Amino acid sequence: MALKKINYIVKDRSFEKFAMMAILGSTGSAMDIEMHFFCTFWGLRLLKKGYKPKARGMADPMKGVGAWMFKRRLKKGGIDSLMDLIKDAVAEGKMKLYPCTTTMDLMKIKREDLLDFVEEPIGAAGFLELCDDADAIISL
């Protein structure tokens, strides 16, 4: 059975989660799989304009080094930026990014604070409706 639709819950704002979202989303999109990412709690920060995710597990002065090294390796592999991967997959129409309305309210984040290419915000009920015909539901 071929996968047709995968839904993800993104609840973390780390660089690693951002990279997973970009790579899984763009790969699934290229494979003609619907990829839906519901960004809630700290994961919503990944959808804010200007947000720069940090690598986890490093001492504070070193936080940017892990992400910098990863980005450098991506460039060597021919990938200019993770954000470009996401933008391209969204433009193709197979990757969709959904901000959580409840988290937006709790964190006082407005729609205009979010990236221009995200979907209209939805709540938990909206995400569960998206899950109705999903082949897999994964938490990042």
Secondary structure, 3 states (H helix, E strand, C coil): CCCCEEEEEECCCCHHHHHHHHHHHHHHHHCCCEEEEEECHHHHHHHECCCCCCCCCCCHHHHHHHHHHHHHHHHHCCCCCHHHHHHHHHHHCCEEEEEEHHHHHHCCCCHHHECCCCCCCECHHHHHHHHCCCCEEEEC
